[in-house]
Amino acid sequence: MDEKVFVRGQGPIPKRKCRDVFWLLLFIIFWIGMFVIAAVSIQKGDMNRLKYGTDTFGNLCGTNNVGQFDGAIDATALQSLQWLKPWDSSSPKICVKACTPDYATDDAYKYITCAYGSSFRPTSNSDAATAFQSASPPPCFWSLPSYTVLNRCIPKALVQVAANGAQSAANGSDAATDDLNARAVANEIWGDLIATWRIILIACGIAIVLSFFWLIVIRWFAPFVVWTTVWLASVGMVTATAYFWYSYYCTIKSVPAQLRLYSGNSNIDSAVYNQRTLLAISTILSVITGFLIVFVLAARKRIKLAIAVIAEASKALRAMPSLLFVPFLKNIALSLVFAWCIWILMLLASSGTNIATSIESAQSGHTGQTFKPSSVLNFLQIYYVFGLFWSWWLLIAVLQCTIAGAIGSWYWSLDKTSKGMPKSPVCRSFGRAIRYHLGSLAFGSLILAVLSLARAILAYASHQAGKAPNNRVLKVCLACLQCCLACFEKFIKFLNTNAYIEVAIYGTAFFPSAKRAFDLLWRNAFRVVIVTQVSGLILFLGKLMVVMLTVLATLGMTQSTTFLSGVGESIDGRYWSVTLIVVFILSYMLASSFTAVLQMTIDTIFLCFCEDSEKNDGSAERPYYMPHTLRQLLGGEHANKGPSKIVVHSIDAPATQAKAYY
């Protein structure tokens, strides 16, 4: 058996070679395809189609369409899209200057909407009524006061009909009305999120500051921070639960009782929607708070173990403070990739051509133009969604490998202070990951991308099945498949994380690294359960603390008249409860990106500990690298032995032998 001599205290092995090159080449080729698709979508797509909309005849609102096809008009001044008859699905859509505002009954004739080219201009309501009842009525209709959302005119009357749960059969309501009602809800919510962007941005800033502060403080005061996190999370949950119940009680008094009697589509009304959202959130928080309190009281001893593990991880962060800035780089990189892919996906959604078609107007049939999305380019959205998943997981894998390599340098050094560490361990680890291991990381991320795409397809299929009332068996089957796929994806994430640790330390390919990590974890299954579950609980409580404090601050901002006037916001009649939900999701994602650094540190230390305890025996020839406190808590064959003498020794390179350190 060939032996190589390595000097302790220098970290993971420096002599490496590129692994899994095929998968890196495949990823590069895939991204070349994405750039080609991006070029085509930029050429054929038009964001104005999403911004302004296209009328029934193919004219793009807000744009000069003259010369693009026969009968095209100059709609530069016509920036809003409106249905001539919103209650009739066969009614054409036309571009208008502005949506109809509220008006007095006597002024209804001033807001009549006519088809293109009509010269009908009534002087009174009676004049308009007479013309409409004539043998040859003009191609015009009474306009309804409308909301303007994303340059689409949403009639207020239809929203109110849906809000009161009334049946619109008497008014001839059909698919057009249903479409407008759905658009009314979605567009109003979207418009309210845009209107409260300052509050959402401030809340994200609060979440980032709290997460970064929590990560910094835990570097120096791990036991204190862990116990503080546990109790703050518990107190925060109790406070948040009480506050949400109080807010729900306030909405009960503010919403008229008769509105609460309807069970149809009353959630369209913002006040009722806010009330029901608060009730749901309050109930969920009550259940979570009860379980949390019981668990904290029952798991005090395991929390002490988690404190010891996190304390060791905090020592690594103290030795390499640059790791604290990894979450910022991660969020910036992921945001850039996400923004690019979403932009291209929107261009793909707006790509297409105008084709000649027979259009049945309100008065007579004629040949016009209508916009037809390109089926080929729309199909390529799947390609881009898959590319987004693959790139997303690859970026995360690179950062995980970087952290693992840096922590590996720290663990396999007997002098674990900054003086005993190699220079710039984080930068060196990042360089190794980029130079040698992108292929292995691309392969691991490809597996997760396939699973993510499969889950997205299943979610879409489940959504489509939900529209059919008689597909209960199919719904259950799809739900079971989604659950199984989610569990399998979670297992693959766990295996990939540990495989990346082996890749970062040993420089082996993905499959050998995954096999080695799995075998090692299988032999230490009991320790895995204790460390991962308990430390995971503490980190989850840390995220929960950040989220609850952020949501409470956001709720306080939405209820503070002084603050709202200071930032120029108003939530009257708005779906502000949706803003809370968005803040909850964003703050959890931001907190997760920061705690992920500590989680990866813990995972790396634990995996190194398992190998250390198996390959070394605490003797002068094979001394332990693990800290003495961690050795006592997690246990080992020689848990009570003190630190061994530092020596230079030889270690076998193969996986069956002792560690290959550098």
C-alpha positions in Angstrom: 0.0 0.0 0.0 1.5 3.3 -1.1 2.0 5.8 1.6 2.3 9.5 1.3 3.8 11.8 3.9 1.6 14.8 5.0 2.4 17.4 7.6 -0.4 18.1 10.1 -1.8 21.5 10.2 -2.0 22.3 6.5 -5.6 21.4 5.7 -7.2 19.4 2.8 -5.0 17.8 0.2 -3.4 20.3 -2.2 -2.7 18.0 -5.1 -5.9 17.6 -7.1 -7.2 17.1 -10.6 -10.4 18.0 -12.3 -13.2 15.6 -11.7 -16.5 14.9 -13.5 -15.5 17.1 -16.5 -18.3 15.8 -18.6 -21.0 17.3 -16.4 -19.2 20.7 -16.4 -19.1 20.6 -20.2 -22.8 19.7 -20.3 -23.6 22.6 -18.0 -21.6 25.0 -20.3 -23.4 23.7 -23.4 -26.8 24.1 -21.6 -26.0 27.7 -20.8 -24.9 28.4 -24.4 -28.4 27.2 -25.3 -29.9 29.6 -22.7 -28.0 32.5 -24.2 -29.3 31.6 -27.7 -32.8 31.4 -26.4 -32.3 34.8 -24.6 -31.1 36.4 -27.9 -34.2 35.0 -29.7 -36.6 36.1 -26.9 -35.1 39.6 -26.9 -35.7 39.8 -30.6 -39.2 38.4 -30.7 -40.5 39.3 -27.2 -42.0 42.6 -26.2 -42.4 43.4 -22.5 -45.1 46.0 -23.5 -47.4 43.1 -24.3 -47.3 42.2 -20.6 -47.3 45.9 -19.4 -50.1 47.3 -21.6 -51.8 44.3 -23.2 -53.0 43.6 -26.7 -56.5 44.2 -28.0 -58.6 41.7 -29.8 -57.5 43.0 -33.2 -53.7 42.6 -32.5 -53.0 46.2 -31.6 -50.5 46.7 -28.8 -51.9 49.4 -26.4 -49.5 52.3 -25.8 -47.7 51.7 -29.0 -47.8 52.9 -32.6 -48.9 49.8 -34.6 -49.3 51.4 -38.0 -47.6 49.4 -40.7 -47.3 46.2 -38.8 -50.4 44.7 -40.3 -53.5 45.8 -42.3 -55.9 47.8 -40.1 -53.4 48.5 -37.4 -53.9 51.8 -35.5 -51.7 54.2 -33.6 -52.4 53.4 -30.0 -49.7 55.5 -28.4 -52.2 57.5 -26.4 -54.4 54.5 -25.7 -52.6 52.8 -22.8 -55.4 50.9 -21.0 -57.0 47.7 -22.1 -60.8 47.5 -21.7 -63.6 45.0 -22.6 -66.4 46.6 -24.6 -68.9 44.4 -22.7 -67.2 42.8 -19.6 -70.2 40.5 -19.0 -69.9 39.0 -22.5 -67.0 36.7 -23.4 -67.5 37.3 -27.1 -67.0 41.1 -26.6 -63.8 42.4 -28.1 -61.1 44.1 -26.1 -60.0 47.5 -27.2 -57.4 50.1 -26.1 -58.6 53.3 -24.4 -57.0 56.4 -23.1 -57.9 55.7 -19.5 -60.2 53.4 -17.5 -63.6 54.8 -16.7 -63.7 56.7 -13.3 -66.6 57.0 -10.9 -69.3 59.3 -12.4 -72.7 60.7 -11.6 -75.7 58.9 -13.3 -76.5 62.0 -15.3 -73.0 62.0 -16.8 -73.1 58.4 -18.0 -73.3 59.5 -21.7 -69.8 61.1 -21.3 -68.2 57.7 -20.6 -69.6 55.6 -23.4 -66.9 53.3 -25.0 -67.0 52.8 -28.8 -65.2 50.6 -31.2 -62.4 52.0 -33.3 -63.5 54.4 -36.0 -66.9 55.2 -34.5 -67.9 58.9 -34.6 -70.9 58.5 -32.2 -70.8 61.3 -29.6 -74.1 61.6 -27.6 -75.0 64.8 -25.9 -77.2 63.3 -23.2 -78.2 60.0 -21.6 -81.5 60.0 -23.5 -79.7 60.7 -26.8 -77.5 57.6 -26.2 -80.4 55.4 -25.1 -82.4 56.4 -28.3 -79.4 55.5 -30.5 -78.9 52.1 -28.8 -82.5 51.2 -29.3 -82.6 52.1 -33.0 -82.5 49.6 -35.8 -78.8 50.4 -36.6 -77.2 51.0 -33.1 -73.7 52.3 -33.0 -70.9 50.0 -31.9 -70.8 51.5 -28.5 -71.7 50.5 -24.9 -72.2 52.0 -21.5 -68.9 52.0 -19.6 -68.6 50.8 -16.0 -66.5 52.6 -13.4 -63.3 50.5 -13.3 -60.1 50.0 -11.3 -56.8 50.5 -13.2 -54.5 47.6 -12.4 -51.4 46.9 -14.6 -53.1 49.0 -17.4 -56.2 46.7 -17.4 -59.6 48.1 -16.6 -61.4 46.0 -14.0 -65.1 47.0 -13.5 -65.9 47.7 -9.9 -69.4 46.4 -10.3 -68.1 42.9 -11.1 -65.8 43.0 -8.1 -68.6 43.9 -5.8 -70.9 41.2 -7.3 -68.2 38.6 -6.6 -67.5 40.1 -3.2 -71.1 39.7 -2.1 -71.2 36.1 -3.4 -74.1 36.9 -5.7 -75.1 34.9 -8.7 -74.7 36.9 -11.9 -76.8 34.6 -14.1 -79.5 37.3 -14.3 -76.9 39.7 -15.8 -75.7 37.2 -18.3 -72.4 36.7 -16.6 -70.1 34.1 -18.1 -66.4 33.2 -18.6 -65.5 36.9 -19.2 -66.8 37.8 -15.8 -65.0 35.0 -14.1 -61.8 36.0 -15.8 -62.2 39.6 -14.6 -63.0 38.5 -11.1 -59.8 36.4 -10.9 -57.8 39.2 -12.4 -59.4 41.6 -10.0 -58.1 39.6 -7.0 -54.7 38.9 -8.4 -54.2 42.3 -9.8 -55.4 44.1 -6.7 -53.1 42.0 -4.5 -50.2 42.6 -6.9 -51.0 46.3 -7.0 -51.0 46.5 -3.2 -47.7 44.7 -3.0 -46.2 47.3 -5.4 -47.8 50.1 -3.4 -46.3 48.8 -0.1 -42.8 48.1 -1.6 -41.2 50.5 0.9 -42.5 48.5 3.9 -41.4 45.2 2.3 -37.9 46.6 1.6 -37.6 48.0 5.2 -38.7 44.6 6.5 -36.1 42.8 4.4 -33.5 45.2 5.8 -34.6 44.4 9.3 -34.3 40.6 8.6 -30.8 41.0 7.2 -29.6 43.1 10.1 -31.1 40.7 12.7 -29.7 37.6 10.9 -26.2 39.1 10.6 -26.2 40.3 14.1 -27.3 36.9 15.3 -24.5 35.2 13.4 -21.9 37.7 14.7 -23.0 37.4 18.3 -23.1 33.6 18.2 -19.4 33.6 17.2 -18.5 34.9 20.7 -21.3 33.9 23.0 -22.7 30.6 21.6 -24.3 29.3 24.9 -25.8 32.6 25.8 -27.1 33.2 22.3 -28.5 29.7 22.0 -30.5 29.9 25.2 -31.5 33.4 24.4 -32.7 32.3 20.9 -34.7 29.5 22.5 -36.5 31.7 25.0 -36.8 34.7 22.6 -38.3 32.4 20.0 -40.8 31.0 22.6 -41.6 34.5 23.9 -41.7 35.9 20.4 -44.2 33.2 19.3 -46.4 33.8 22.3 -46.3 37.6 21.7 -46.9 37.2 18.0 -49.8 34.8 18.6 -51.4 37.2 21.1 -50.8 40.2 18.8 -52.4 38.5 15.8 -55.4 37.4 17.9 -55.8 41.0 19.0 -55.5 42.3 15.5 -58.1 39.7 14.4 -60.4 41.0 17.2 -60.0 44.5 16.0 -60.9 43.6 12.4 -64.1 41.9 13.7 -65.2 45.2 15.1 -64.2 47.1 12.0 -65.9 44.8 9.4 -69.7 45.0 9.1 -71.4 41.8 10.4 -73.4 41.3 7.2 -70.2 40.8 5.2 -69.1 38.0 7.4 -72.3 36.0 6.6 -71.3 35.4 3.0 -69.4 32.3 2.1 -68.9 32.7 -1.7 -66.2 34.9 -3.0 -66.2 37.3 -0.1 -62.4 37.1 0.2 -62.2 39.6 -2.7 -63.2 42.3 -0.3 -59.9 43.4 1.3 -61.3 43.8 4.8 -62.9 40.4 4.9 -59.7 38.9 3.3 -57.5 40.5 5.9 -59.8 39.2 8.7 -59.8 35.7 7.4 -56.0 35.7 6.9 -55.5 36.9 10.4 -57.7 34.2 11.7 -55.8 31.5 9.8 -52.4 32.9 10.9 -53.5 33.2 14.5 -54.7 29.6 14.6 -51.5 28.3 13.0 -49.4 30.3 15.4 -51.3 29.0 18.4 -50.6 25.4 17.4 -46.9 26.0 16.6 -46.5 27.9 19.9 -48.0 25.1 21.9 -45.7 22.5 20.3 -42.7 24.7 20.7 -43.2 25.3 24.4 -43.7 21.5 25.1 -40.7 20.6 23.0 -38.4 23.2 24.7 -39.4 21.9 28.1 -38.8 18.3 27.1 -35.5 18.7 25.2 -33.4 20.7 27.7 -30.6 18.1 27.7 -30.4 17.9 24.0 -30.2 21.6 23.8 -27.0 21.4 25.9 -25.5 19.1 23.3 -26.5 21.5 20.5 -24.9 24.3 22.4 -21.6 22.4 22.5 -21.7 21.6 18.8 -22.6 25.2 17.9 -19.9 26.5 20.2 -17.3 24.5 18.3 -18.7 25.9 15.0 -18.5 29.4 16.4 -14.8 28.8 17.1 -14.3 28.1 13.4 -16.2 31.3 12.5 -13.9 33.2 14.8 -10.9 31.8 13.1 -12.3 32.7 9.6 -14.5 35.8 10.0 -14.7 36.2 6.2 -17.3 33.3 6.3 -19.8 35.8 7.7 -19.9 37.5 4.3 -20.7 34.4 2.4 -24.5 34.9 2.8 -24.3 38.3 1.1 -22.4 36.9 -1.9 -24.9 34.1 -2.0 -27.9 36.3 -2.0 -26.4 38.7 -4.6 -25.5 35.8 -7.0 -28.8 34.1 -6.6 -30.7 37.3 -7.1 -28.8 38.1 -10.3 -29.5 34.6 -11.8 -33.1 34.7 -10.7 -33.6 38.2 -12.1 -32.0 37.2 -15.5 -34.1 34.1 -15.8 -37.3 35.7 -14.9 -36.7 38.5 -17.4 -36.1 36.0 -20.2 -39.1 34.0 -19.1 -41.3 37.1 -19.3 -39.9 37.9 -22.8 -40.7 34.3 -23.8 -44.2 34.7 -22.5 -44.7 37.8 -24.6 -43.1 36.3 -27.8 -45.3 35.7 -30.8 -46.8 37.1 -34.0 -50.0 38.7 -35.2 -52.0 36.4 -37.5 -55.1 37.1 -39.6 -58.3 35.7 -38.0 -62.0 36.1 -38.2 -63.3 38.2 -35.3 -66.9 38.4 -34.4 -67.5 41.9 -33.1 -70.6 43.1 -31.3 -72.1 44.2 -34.5 -70.8 42.1 -37.4 -68.1 39.7 -38.4 -64.9 40.9 -40.0 -61.3 39.9 -40.6 -58.8 41.4 -38.3 -55.6 40.6 -36.5 -55.0 38.8 -33.2 -51.9 38.1 -31.2 -50.9 34.5 -31.1 -48.2 33.4 -28.7 -45.4 31.4 -30.2 -45.9 27.8 -29.0 -42.2 26.9 -29.7 -40.8 29.8 -27.6 -43.3 29.2 -24.9 -42.2 25.6 -24.7 -38.7 26.8 -24.3 -39.8 28.3 -21.0 -39.5 24.8 -19.6 -35.9 24.8 -20.8 -35.2 28.1 -19.0 -37.0 27.0 -15.8 -34.8 23.9 -15.7 -31.8 26.1 -16.3 -32.8 28.3 -13.4 -33.1 25.3 -11.1 -29.7 24.0 -12.3 -27.9 27.3 -11.9 -29.6 27.9 -8.5 -28.4 24.6 -7.1 -25.0 24.9 -8.6 -24.4 28.3 -7.0 -25.5 26.9 -3.6 -23.2 23.9 -4.2 -20.2 26.1 -4.9 -20.7 28.1 -1.7 -21.3 24.9 0.3 -18.0 23.4 -1.1 -16.2 26.7 -0.3 -17.4 26.6 3.3 -16.6 22.9 3.7 -13.1 23.3 2.4 -12.4 26.3 4.7 -13.8 24.4 7.8 -11.9 21.3 6.8 -8.7 23.4 6.9 -9.6 24.5 10.4 -10.6 21.1 11.7 -7.5 19.2 10.5 -5.2 21.7 12.1 -4.0 21.0 15.7 -3.5 24.7 16.2 -7.0 25.9 15.5 -6.3 29.6 16.0 -5.9 32.0 13.1 -2.1 31.7 13.5 -2.2 28.0 12.9 -4.4 28.2 9.8 -3.3 28.5 6.2 -3.5 32.0 4.7 -6.8 33.0 3.2 -8.5 29.6 3.7 -11.9 30.8 2.4 -10.4 32.2 -0.8 -8.3 29.1 -1.3 -11.2 26.9 -0.8 -13.3 28.9 -3.3 -10.4 28.7 -5.8 -10.2 24.9 -5.4 -14.0 24.5 -5.9 -13.9 26.6 -9.1 -10.7 25.1 -10.6 -11.2 21.4 -9.8 -14.7 20.6 -8.7 -17.2 22.4 -10.8 -18.0 19.2 -12.7 -18.8 17.3 -9.5 -20.9 20.2 -8.2 -22.7 20.5 -11.5 -23.6 16.8 -11.4 -24.9 17.0 -7.8 -26.9 20.1 -8.7 -28.2 18.5 -11.9 -29.9 15.8 -9.8 -31.6 18.4 -7.6 -32.6 20.4 -10.7 -34.3 17.3 -12.2 -36.2 16.7 -8.9 -37.2 20.4 -8.7 -38.5 20.4 -12.2 -40.5 17.2 -11.6 -42.0 18.8 -8.5 -43.0 21.9 -10.4 -44.6 19.8 -13.1 -46.5 17.8 -10.5 -47.6 21.0 -8.8 -48.9 22.3 -12.2 -50.7 19.0 -12.8 -52.3 19.1 -9.4 -53.4 22.7 -10.0 -55.0 21.7 -13.3 -56.7 18.7 -11.7 -58.1 20.9 -9.0 -60.2 22.7 -11.6 -62.1 19.5 -12.3 -64.6 18.6 -9.5 -64.7 14.9 -10.3 -60.9 14.2 -10.2 -60.6 13.4 -6.5 -58.7 10.1 -7.0 -56.2 11.9 -9.3 -55.8 14.7 -6.8 -55.0 12.3 -4.1 -52.5 10.4 -6.3 -50.8 13.6 -7.3 -50.6 14.8 -3.7 -49.0 11.5 -2.6 -46.5 11.8 -5.5 -45.6 15.3 -4.5 -45.1 14.2 -0.9 -42.9 11.3 -1.8 -40.9 13.5 -4.2 -40.4 16.1 -1.6 -39.1 13.6 0.9 -36.7 12.1 -1.7 -35.5 15.6 -2.6 -34.8 16.3 1.0 -32.7 13.1 1.3 -30.8 14.0 -1.9 -30.0 17.5 -0.5 -28.7 15.9 2.7 -26.6 13.4 0.8 -25.3 16.1 -1.6 -24.3 18.3 1.2 -22.1 15.6 2.8 -20.8 14.6 -0.7 -19.7 18.2 -1.2 -17.8 18.1 2.1 -15.9 15.0 0.9 -15.2 16.7 -2.5 -13.9 19.8 -0.8 -11.6 17.9 1.6 -10.4 15.0 -0.6 -10.9 16.2 -4.1 -12.6 13.0 -5.2 -15.4 12.8 -7.8 -19.1 13.1 -6.9 -20.0 9.4 -6.8 -17.1 8.2 -4.7 -17.6 11.2 -2.4 -21.3 10.5 -2.0 -20.7 6.8 -1.3 -18.0 7.6 1.2 -20.1 10.1 3.0 -23.1 7.8 3.0 -21.1 4.9 4.4 -19.6 7.1 7.1 -23.0 8.5 8.1 -24.6 5.1 8.1 -21.9 3.8 10.6 -22.6 6.9 12.8 -26.4 6.9 12.4 -27.2 7.6 16.0 -24.8 10.5 16.2 -26.3 11.9 13.0 -29.8 11.9 14.4 -28.7 13.7 17.6 -26.4 16.3 16.0 -28.5 17.1 12.9 -31.8 17.2 14.6 -30.8 19.1 17.7 -28.6 21.6 16.0 -31.2 21.9 13.2 -33.8 22.7 15.9 -31.7 25.5 17.3 -31.0 27.0 13.9 -34.7 26.8 13.1 -35.5 28.6 16.3 -33.0 31.3 15.3 -34.7 31.7 12.0 -38.1 31.7 13.7 -36.9 34.5 16.1 -35.7 36.6 13.1 -39.0 36.0 11.2 -41.2 36.7 14.2 -39.4 40.0 15.1 -39.5 41.1 11.5 -43.2 40.3 11.0 -44.0 42.0 14.3 -42.1 45.1 13.2 -43.9 45.0 9.8 -47.3 44.6 11.5 -46.4 47.6 13.7 -45.5 49.6 10.6 -48.8 48.8 8.9 -50.7 49.8 12.0 -48.8 53.0 12.7 -50.4 56.0 11.1 -47.3 58.2 11.9 -44.9 55.8 10.2 -47.2 55.3 7.1 -47.5 59.1 6.7 -43.7 59.4 7.0 -43.0 57.0 4.1 -46.0 58.1 2.1 -47.9 54.9 2.4 -51.6 54.1 2.9 -53.1 50.7 3.7 -56.8 51.8 3.7 -58.7 49.2 1.7 -55.6 47.3 0.9 -54.7 43.6 1.2 -52.1 44.4 3.9 -52.3 40.9 5.2 -50.7 39.7 2.0 -47.8 42.1 2.7 -47.3 40.3 6.0 -47.3 36.9 4.2 -44.7 38.1 1.7 -42.6 39.6 4.5 -42.8 36.3 6.4 -41.6 34.3 3.4 -38.8 36.8 2.5 -37.5 37.1 6.0 -37.4 33.3 6.4 -35.4 33.0 3.2 -33.0 35.7 4.3 -32.6 34.2 7.7 -32.0 30.8 6.2 -29.2 32.1 4.0 -27.4 33.3 7.1 -28.0 30.2 9.2 -27.0 28.0 6.3 -23.4 29.1 6.9 -23.5 27.8 10.5 -25.4 24.7 9.4 -22.7 23.9 6.8 -20.0 24.5 9.4 -21.7 22.1 11.8 -22.2 19.4 9.1 -18.5 19.7 8.1 -17.2 19.5 11.7 -19.5 16.5 12.4 -18.4 14.6 9.3 -14.7 15.3 10.1 -15.4 14.2 13.7 -16.8 10.9 12.5 -13.7 10.2 10.3 -11.4 11.4 13.0 -12.9 9.1 15.6 -12.7 6.1 13.2 -9.2 6.6 11.8 -7.4 7.9 14.8 -7.1 6.5 18.3 -5.7 9.4 20.4 -2.2 7.9 20.5 1.0 9.8 19.7 1.1 8.2 16.3 -2.5 9.0 15.5 -3.7 11.8 17.7 -7.2 13.2 17.6 -8.0 16.5 15.9 -11.3 16.9 17.5 -11.7 19.3 20.5 -11.7 17.6 23.9 -15.2 18.9 24.8 -16.7 17.6 21.6 -15.0 14.3 22.1 -16.7 13.9 25.5 -20.1 14.9 24.3 -20.4 12.9 21.1 -18.4 10.0 22.5 -15.6 7.9 21.1 -13.6 4.9 22.0 -11.1 7.1 23.8 -13.4 9.9 24.9 -11.5 10.4 28.2 -8.1 10.7 26.7 -6.4 14.1 26.7 -4.9 15.8 23.8 -2.1 13.9 22.1 1.4 15.1 21.3 1.6 16.9 17.9 3.7 14.8 15.5 4.5 14.5 11.9 3.3 11.2 10.6 2.4 9.2 7.5 -1.1 8.4 6.5 -2.4 6.1 3.8 -4.0 7.8 0.9 -6.8 5.3 0.1 -10.3 5.8 1.6 -9.8 2.6 3.7 -6.9 4.1 5.5 -6.4 7.2 7.7 -7.0 10.7 6.6 -5.1 12.5 3.8 -4.4 15.8 5.4 -2.6 18.9 4.2 
